Amino acid sequence: MRRGSCRNSPVHEGGQVEPQASTTKGAKKHACIKQPLSHPSDLCSNSASASSEESSLSDEDYFDEAHTATGGDESNSVTSPPAALATSKSSTSATLIPTSTTSQPSSASSIGSIFRETRGHISSFLDSVTQWLGSSAEERTASAAAAGELDVVTLDSCTSAFNSPPHTGYLSLQGTDMMQTSLDGRFYEAEMKDTKFQILRRYDPQTIRDVGSGAQGAVMSAIDTVTGQRVAIKKLTRPFSNLMHAKRAYREFVIMNLVNHRNIIRLLNAYTPQRNLTDFADVYLVMEHMDANLCQVIKMELDHERMSFLLYQMLCGIHHLHRADIIHRDLKPSNIVVNSRCQLKILDFGLARSGENAMMTPYVVTRYYRAPEVILGIGYSNNVDVWSIGCIFAELILARVLFPGTDHIDQWTKIIEIVGTPNKDFTSRLQPHVKTYVENRPPCAARPWDVLFPNASFPPNMERGLNAECARDLISQMLIIDPNNRINVSNALRHPYVNLWYDASEVEAPPPAQYDSTVETADNNVDDWRRLIYHAIKDYEGSHDIDGTGQVGVAYPMQS
């Protein structure tokens, strides 16, 4: 039996895997050091086409440098990564993006910390991303245009940020005199294409950069003069234009303000320039700034160690949400960001919702990552997020979308062509007309997992469960049609393919405060949501040092 085989770990009914209790942290450390990663300076893979997604549900606001503000996050033990090279669209020469001096991280006991601290293993991770961005931006743009998915390219903030120097023609800073009159001099105005930003002066106007824009918001970045870190400043786009936008704006701010986990993007600041409810129109969210989203990483040739570590972090972040009964509902590569230390964070909570309200519209989760129970319109639980993670995992392995459905029906067809027709126990829970449709389709046999994911699709096997067999075993348990039989996040974290990284301080971090789901069931109109958001933002302003002056709640008195 090959060392590290998944068959060495007992599997309970329902696909639950026993943790490898005999593995000690010392043994993990030895194994990690014994199998060092090579420097992947040539790991870019430009042949695969860009992933396409449904722009109507996307809010793909990504960040291009790994600067984070000080606080409780583990990443604060490390300062900025080495300078990255950014290639301008108008020139083939490389421009150096300066970053602050790096320092050695503090020691930690988890194998995840060992990996993050061993910079030799990942020192060229960012280089690989930036090389891919520089060499394939035009190719991906053409590919996406041909597929009718220009939204994906427009929203690729990594490409935008790396290829656009500060203060380009479409990004201008307005004079301060006008702003001093209307906004007490506390803001400056910056314009990105057709979007005007009112930015707090703590964010250095000389460092402002365009990141990107999407259906739900536009993003700039700047250096926070208080912390010295680059941050992402997101302005929500028309948050009160309709009921859906208003709900998404409320969820995104409230849930981001609740959660605090190293694998979830952190809210650093929030404000509105308006002083009263009558004038209230704009919401700004200031967040951590990251290097790239998973769309770029998917195009790289990752070894098992990186792939396993990224998957572990996805599961940790979602586990944190699930412990507070929050379902993300929109997991996809563009909503997952990474930095040069291979640290992963989940973002975009506009579609997140309490598990108590699981009988909801099927039009959640971008189509390619949509679970069968969502497609078929039956009640769903937090296991919809597990299906999405399984689809993302498959994409990391294959460098392509596993279920590229062209519409709602074709998505179901793509699923059953791979995992097979569901059994009677599952179809008996469907609504009558859906049950009739599903049962009247020609039956499909499940394709063998070793055919779907042959050994050639994987990097070379490594020790301690980091091999193709274990990867296939985990993905087969994630992509089970019946959610009752699908592995849950807790058990996935103990699977041999990822439990090498298991750290109780990460997995069992204190859960966030419970999201008040009663607001979701209330019969609120747009004005009601607008009022809720206004008071939530003003409450935040009243309890935080918004301007970075050391004074809390002084600059923003509540005016009704």
N, C-alpha and C positions, 0 to 999 in steps of 0.2 A: 504494500500500500504506500503511495507517495506521501511523503511527509507534508503535513499541512492540508491533507485532503479533508473535504467537508464531511466525509463519512466517518471521520474520527470523532465527531460530535453527535450525540444522540439527538434525534429530532422527534418532538412530541407531535401529537395529532394537531392538525390545524397549522402545521408548518412552523411551529415554535422550536427554536434551537437552543439547546443547553449551552450556557457560557462555558468557556474552557477555564474552569476554576483553577486548574493546576498551573496556569501560566502566571509567573510572577513578573513584577515590573522590572526586576533585574534581568530576567530572561528576555523580556521584550527589548530592553535597551541593548543587550548584547546582540540580539537578532538584527535590530535596526542598524547598528554600527557595522555588523558583519556584512550587510548587504547595502553598501552605499549606492546612492543614485548617481548616474553619470550626469555630466553637464549637458543639458539638451539644447545646445545652441542651434542645432539644425532640426529641431523637432516640428517645425511648422509644416502643415499639410494643406496646400492651397487647392487641391483638386476637387474637394467636396464643395457642393453649392451651399449657399447660406440657408439656414433654417427659415422657413416661412411660417407666419403666424397670423392670427386674426387681429387686425389692427383695431377693430371695434372694441375689443376687450383689453387691449394692451396699454400699459403705462410704463414704457421702457425707458426709464430715466437712469442712466448709468453714470459711473464716475470714473475718472481717468488717472488718479494718483493715490497712492496709499498713505494718505495723511489722515490721522484720526486725532480727535481732541482728547485731552486728559480726562480720566475718570476711572470707573471701575472695570472697564473692559480689559481683558488679558492682553490685547494688542498694545496697550500703553507701555508695556515693558520694553518695547522696541520702538525706536524712532524711525524716521523715514527710510525707505529702501534706497539703494544706490540710484543715482541719476539715470533716467531712461532716455532713449533717443526717440525723438519725434520727427517724422518726415513730413514736410510741408507739401500740400497738394501742388503748389506752384513751383516747387523746387525739389530737386533730387537730393540736395544736401541735407545733412542731419543737423538738427538744432538740439542742443543740450538743455534739458529741463533741470534746473538746479534744485536740489533737495537738501534738507538739513543733514548734518553729520550723523552717521549711524553710530549706535552704541551697542554693546553686547547685551543681550537679554539676560534677565535674572534666571537662575536655575529653577527648575520645576521638576516634579516627579512623574508626570504623565508621559506616556510614549508620544502623545500628540505634541506636548511641549518639546520633547527631545527632537522631533521632526522639525518643528518650527524653529528651534534654536540652531539646528545644524545647517547653517546657511550654505555650506558647500553643496548640499543636496538640491537646493532650490535657487541658487544664486542667479541662474539664467532663466528662471521661469518668466519673469517680466520681459527679458530680452526676446524670448520666444514669442510672446504675445505681441510685442511691438514690431518684431520682424514680420509677423503674419499680417498685422494691420498695414504696415508700410508696403508690403509686396503684393497684397491682394485686394486693396480697397477698390480699385477700378474693376477688377474681375468680379468681386462680390456685388458691386453696384449694378453691373451689366446683367449678372445672373438674376438678381432680385427684380430688376426692371422687367426682364423677360417673363418672370413668374407673376408679375402684377403685384409684387410685395414691396413697393417703394417705401412703405411706412417703416419697414424693418431697417432699411439702410438709413433713412432720415433720422431714425431714433438711435442709431448706433453711436452713442456718445463717445465711445472709445476712439472710433475712427475720427469723429469730429474733433475731439480734444487733441489727439496726437497729431493730426494733420493740419490743425489751424493754430497759428500763433496768436498770442493775445492781441486784442484791439484790431481785429480785422475790419474790413469795410462795413460789415453788417453789425458790428458791436461797437456802440459809441457811448461815451460818458457825457452827460449833459452838464451844463454849468451849475454851480452850487447856489448861486444867488436865488434862482427861482425856487429851489428846494428849501432854502432857508426860510423863505416867505411862507410857503404852504405847509412845510413839514418840520419847522423849527430847526432846520439845519442838522437834524439827526440822521438824515438819509441822503444818499446820492442816487441819481437816476442812471441806469444803464439800459441800453436797448439792444436786444438780440433779434435781428430780423424784424418781425412785427410785434414783438413782445417787449413791453417796457417793465423794468424791474425797479422797485424802490428798495434799496439795499442799505442796511444799517452801516454806519461808518466804521464800526469795529472790523468790518470785512474790507481789507485794503483795496481801494479802487485801482491801484496800480497793478494788482495781481489778478484782476477779474478776467475770467475766460469763459467762453461759450462751451457748454458740455453737450447739449442736445435738447430736443423737444419731442413731445408725443401728444397723444389724444388727451391725456389728463394733466399735463404740466410741461413746463420748460425749466431747464436747469442751467445755472451758471456755477462757476466755482471761484473761490478767492481764498486768500490767506486770512485767517482770523488773527488779528493783531494781539488779542489777549492770550491765546494759546500757542501761536506760531504755527498752527497746523492748517493745511488746506482743507476746506469744507465744501460741500455741495449745497447750493441754495436753490431750492425748488419753489417755483411759483405755480400754484394750481391753476390750470386753465379753465376759465369760465366755470367756477365751482358751483354756481347757482343757476346755470342755464337751463337745467331740467332736474327732475327728481333723481335720476340715476347718478348724475354728477354730484349732486348735493349729498346723497348717501355715501358715495365713495369718498368724498372729501372728509366727511365726519369720521368714517371708519379709519381712514388712513391716519389722520392725526391722533385720534383717541387711542387706537391700538398701538401705534408707535410710541406714544407717551406711556403706555402701560408696560411694555416689554423691556427687559434688560438682560440680554444674553449675548455672548461674544459671537454667536453665529446668526444674529439678526441685526440688520442695520440700525444704528442708534440715532435717535433724535437728539440733536445738540442744542437746538433753539427753535422757536416758533414765534411768529409775530404777524401783525397786520398794521399797515400805516394808518388806517382809518381809526378815528377816535370814538365813533358812535355807530349804533346799529343802522341808522338811516343811511349812512355813507358806506357801510361795510361791503366790500366787494372783493378784497384780495387776501389770500392766505399764503404765507411763506413758511416753508419747513426747511430747516438747516440740518444737514445730515453728515455722517461720515463720508469720506471720499475714498473711492477704491480704484484699482488699476484697470479692471476689465470685467466684462460679464462672461457667463459660461458659454455663450455663443462662440466667442473667440477661442476659449480653452478646448471646446469640442473639436476644433480643427487641428489641435496639436496631438502628437503621438505621446500619450501619457503611459507611464509604466504603472504596474499594479499598486505600488506604494502611493503614488499621487492620486490615482483613481479611487482607491480605497479611502484615503484620507479625506478627499472631497466629499465622497458619499457619506462618510461618518459625520462630517460637519452638517451636511444637509439634514440628516436624521436628527442630530442634536438640536438644531434650530427648530425643526417642526415638532419635536418632542416637547420642547419648551412651550410652544403654542398650544399643543394638545392638552398639556397639563392644566391649562387655564380654560379648556373647552373652547378653544378658538381653532377653526378650520381655515387654512389659508385660501384654498379654493382656486388659486391661479398660479400654481407653481409651473415654471417653464424656464428654460436656460436664460432668457433675458431678464428674469426677475431674481437671478442669483449672481452675485458679484464676488470677485476674488482680488487678492493683492499679491505682491511679489513674494510674500512669505507663505503663499499657498493657504492663506486664511480665507474662509468662505463666509459670506453673509447673505441672508435672504432679505428681500425688500418687497415693497408694493403690497399694502394691506387693504387696498380699495375694495376688494371682493371678499376679504376675510369676514367670517361671521361665526356667531356662537353655534355650537353643536346642537343646542336646544331647538334651533329653527332649521332643521335639516330637510324639511319638505319644501324645496325651493325650485326656482326655475332651472331647467336643464342648461341654460345658456350661461354657465359659469365654467371656468377653466378653459383656457385656449384649446381649441378642438383637438390638436394632436395629443394632448396630455390629459384628455377628458376620460374619466373612469366610466365603465359600462353602466353602472347604476345611475350616473348622471345623464348619460345619453338616452337611457330608456325611461327616464322620468320617475324613478322610484325614490323613496326616502334614502338619504345617504348619511354616512357618519364620517369621522375624521380619516377613515381609510381611503377616501378619495385622494388625499394627499400622498398616500403610499403608492397608489397607482401612478400618479404623476412623477414621483421620484423614480419609479421603475422605468418609466418611459425616458426620463432624462439619463438614467444609468445606461440604458440601451444605446442612447445617442452618443454617450461618451465612448462606448465600445466600438460602435459601428461608424461613427462620424456621419450619421444620417438619421433622419426621423424614422422611427420604427413603424408608426401608424399614420401615414400622411393622407388622411381622408380629405376629400374635396368638399364634402358637405356632411350634414348630420347623419344621413343614412350611409354614405360611403365610409364614414368613420367606423360605424359598427361593422360593416363588411370587412374592412381592413383588420379589425381586431379578431373576428372569428376565423378569418383565413389563417391567422397565425396561432391563436391559442385554442381554437376549436369551438364548436357549438356548445353552449352551456347545457347543464343537465336539467332534469325536470324540477328538481328542488329549487333551482334559481328561477326558472320560468314561471313556476307556480305563484311567485310573489309579484309578477308583473300585472299591470292593468290589462283587462281582457283584450282590448284591441291591439295592444303592444304584444301580448302573449301570442295572439294569433299570428301576427306578422313574423315574430321570431321563430315560432315553431313551423311555419309554412315555408321557410327558406330551406334550400337544400343543405343538408348537414355537412359540416366541415370537420375534418379530423385535425387535431392539434399537430403542429409541426414539431419535430424533435428539437429540443433546445440546443443540442450540439450541432444541428444543421443550421439553425438560425444564427448561432454564435459559435462558429467553428474555432478551433484552436488558432487558426491563422488570423482571426480577428483580434486576438489578445496579444499583449506584450509577453515576453518570456516569464515563465513562472518564477515566483520568489518563495521564500520560506514563510512559515507560520500562517497558512491559509491564503496567502496572496497568490492565487493561481486561477486559471480559467475555470476549473471545475467548481470552485467555491463561488466565483462570480456568477456562473450560470445558475447555480443552486439558489442564490439569493434573488436574482432577477426572476426566476421561475416562480418564487413564492410571492413576489411583489405584483406580478402580472397575472393574477388569478381573477377570473371574471367575477366569481361570487365573493363579495366583500366579507362575508362571514368566514370564508376559508383563507382569505388573504392575510399574509403576515402583518402584524401591527408594528408601529414604530419601535416600541419597547423591545420586542423580540428581534427586530431587524438589527438593533444596536448590539445585540449579543451574538449575532451571526458570525461565524469564523472569518468571513471576508472583511469585517470591519471591527471586530472586538479587540483586535490588536491595539486599537487606539482608545479603548474604553477608559474613561476617567469619570469617576462619580461626581467630581466637582463640575464637570461640563454637562453630563447627562442629567444629574439630579440637582442642578442649580435651582435656587428658590423660584417657584413659578411666579408669573406676573399676577397682578391683581385681576380679579375676574372682570371680564368685559360685561357691561350692563346690557344684556340682550333685550331688555324690555323696550328699549328705544326702537328696535327693529320692527316690533309688532305694532307699535303705535301708528295711528293713521295720520302721519305727518305729511304736510305739503312742503313745497320748496321753501317757503318763508319760515316754516317751523324748523326745518333743518338748518337754514341760515342762522336763525336765532340760536339754536343749539351750538353751532360751530363758533359763533361770535363769543358766546359766554365761555365756551371751553378755551378759546384762544386767550381771552382776557384773564381768565383764571390762571392760565399758564404764565402770562406776562406778569401777573401780580405776585407770583411766587418764584420768579427766576430773575437773574441779572441779565436782562435782554441786551442792554447796551454794552456790557462788559465794564461798567464803571465801578463795580463793587457794591452797588446799591440795588436792592431787590424791590421790585414793584413800585418804584418811585416815578418812572418816566411815563407810565401808561395808566393813568387813572381811568376807571370805568365810566363811560358816559352812555346813557341809554338814548 
